[in-house]
């Protein structure tokens, strides 16, 4: 089981970072807005716009993520989401005006919506059957942890009122996600759909060795994917 412990944990860790970013970017604005409204002199309507535009972007991102994941692949789309997370976080931290901040938050929302759909898909498709439920539920746990981290960061930085740092810190896990995904494989299901069964077989062997208890053999799993698709 050593291969599963090393490779599997790496895959699940980087994949679940998408859930952490989802939670952090959703929760951090609750503390940051208290200082943003004073710096930019926001009206109640503009405060609501800064907060709500992320959800608008998430709606668009989620709607686009499904078709794009089938066309581009789950891994590549998560990499794009990582780039978008980073650009959005840095853009929000450096925003010179309320309009620029709203635009950056919309970009973040695109990444949030994309991650909300593609990260659970990636984790569930690449996880061995016997732990698929636990791995998929880990994404939900990471979202909650992300919200908790956002509240902790808000509390630590509240005395300084540094809302730019609150928003900008999201770039750290997004860069880790982006770099990590370059070294992770595509899911077997997508590879089979693209006719690359040799690569799918290699991924299946990597995340679940043949000697694992009750393990599905790669050929059996590939056959099941063909039958379902």
N, C-alpha and C positions, 0 to 999 in steps of 0.2 A: 504493500500500500504506500510505499515511500514516494513513488511518482505522483500518486494522487495527492498526498499531503503537501508536496512541494509545488507541483504545477497547478493543482486544483486551488490551493489557497491563494496563490498569486492571481489566478484568473478571477476568482470570486472577490478578492480584495479590490482589485482595480475596477471590476465591473460595478461593485456596490458603491464606489465613490460617486457615481452618478446620482444615487439616492441621497447621499450626504449633501451634494450641491443643491439638489432640489429643496431639501429641508432648510439649508442655510439661507439661500437666496429668498425663500418665502418668508422666513422668520426674522431675518436681520433688519428689515425695513421698519419693524414695529418700534425698535429703539432709535434707529437712525432718523426717522421722520421728525422726531422731537427737536432735533438740531437743524435738520434741513429746512424746516419751515421758517426758522429764524434767520438763517443765512440768506435764503432766497426770498423771504417775505411772502410766503405762499398763502393764498386764500384757502379756505376749506375745500373748495372745489379742486384746486391744484394739488392739495395734499392727497385727496382721494385719487386723483389721476396718477400721481407718482406711485401710489400703492397698487392701484388696480391694473395699471398697464402691464405689469408682469403677468397677470392672469390672462389678459387679452392675448399677449404674446404666446403664452402657454397653450391657449386654445388653438391658435394657428399652428404652432409647432407640433402639437399632438395630431392635428389633422393631416399635416404633411408627412409626419414620421412613418406612418404605416406604408404608404406607397413607396417612399424613398428607401425604406428598409428592405423591401423586396427587390428594388432596382439596384441599389448600391451595396447592400449587405449590412448586417447589424454592426459589425466591428467598424467599418468605415464611417457609418453614420454616428457612432459614439465618438469617434475621433473628431468629426465635424462639430458635434455638440460640445466637446471639450474646448475646441477653438472658440466656439461661440460663447461659451461660459467665460472664458478668459477675456475675450474682447469686451463682453458686456460688463464684467466686473471692473476691469480697468477703466472702461469708459464712464461707468457710473461714479467711480472714485475721483476721476479727473473732471467731471462735468462742470463747465463754467456757468451754466444756467439751468433753470428748471426744464426748459425744452430739451436740452442735451441730456439731462438726467432721465427724462421720460423716454427718450429715444434709446438710451442705453438699457433702461429697465425692460423695454420691449424686446430688445435683442436677447437679454437674459431670459425673458419669458419664452422665446423660441427654443432656447436650449433646455429650459425646464420642461416644457411640453414634450420635446423630443426625448429627453432622458426618461420621463415618466412612462413612455411607451416602450422604447427600445431597450433600456437597461434590463427590465424584468424579462423581456423576450430573449435577450442575449444570455442571461444567467440561466433561465429555464431550459433553453435549447442546448446549452453546453454542459449542463450538470448531468451526472449519472442519474438514472431513473430513481434509484433508492433514496437519493437525497435531494431530489428536485424540489420538493415542497419546502424543505428547510432553506434551500438556497434562494428560491424565489421570495420567500417571506423575509429573508435578510434585507432585501431592498426596502421593504416597508420599515424595518427597524432602523436602517440607515437614514431614512427620511426623518424619522423622529429624532434620531441622534443629531442630525443636521440642524433641526429647529432648536434643540437644546444647546448646541454649540453656539448658535446665533444669539440666544438669550444670554449665555455666559459672556460672550464677547461684548455684547451691548452693556452688560453690567460692569465689566472691567473698564470699558472706555467711556462710560457715562460721565465720569468726573472731568474728563478732558473735552468731551463733546465732539470728538474726532469722528464724525460720521463717514468721512471719506475712507478712513482706515477700516471702519466697520464693513463697508461695502467692498473695499478693495481686497480684503483678506480672502474673499471667495476665489481669487485668482490662484491661491496656493494649491488647494485640492484639485482645481480644474487643470492646472499644469501637470500635477502628478497623474491625474486621469489621462490626460492627453499623451504624455510620454509613455505611460504604462501600456496603453492600448496598442502602441506600435509594436510591442513585443508579445502581444497575445494573439491567439488564432481566431479565425472566423468560425462561426458555429457550423457543426456538421450538417444541419438541415439546409442552410443556405448553400453550402458547398455542393450538396447532393442536387439541389435544385438547379445549380449552374452546371451540372454534369461533371464536377470534379470529385469523383468518389475516392480517388487516391488520397487527396488531401483530407477529405472527411474521415477516412479510415485512420490517418495519422493523428488527427485531433482526438478521435474516440480512444485510441490507444494511449494518448498522453494523459487524458483526464481520468481514465478508468482502466487500470491494468487488467490483463486477462486473469490474474490470480486473485482478484478481488472477490469476496463472497457474493454470490448471486449476481455477478457482473454480466452485463449483456455483451456478447461478442460483437465486434465492429460490423461484421457482415450481417448479423441479425438486425442490428440497429439500422443499418443502411437500408435493408430490405423493408423494415417497418416505415421508414421515412418515405420511401418510394410509394408504398401502398397508401399512405395517408395523403400524400401530395398528388 
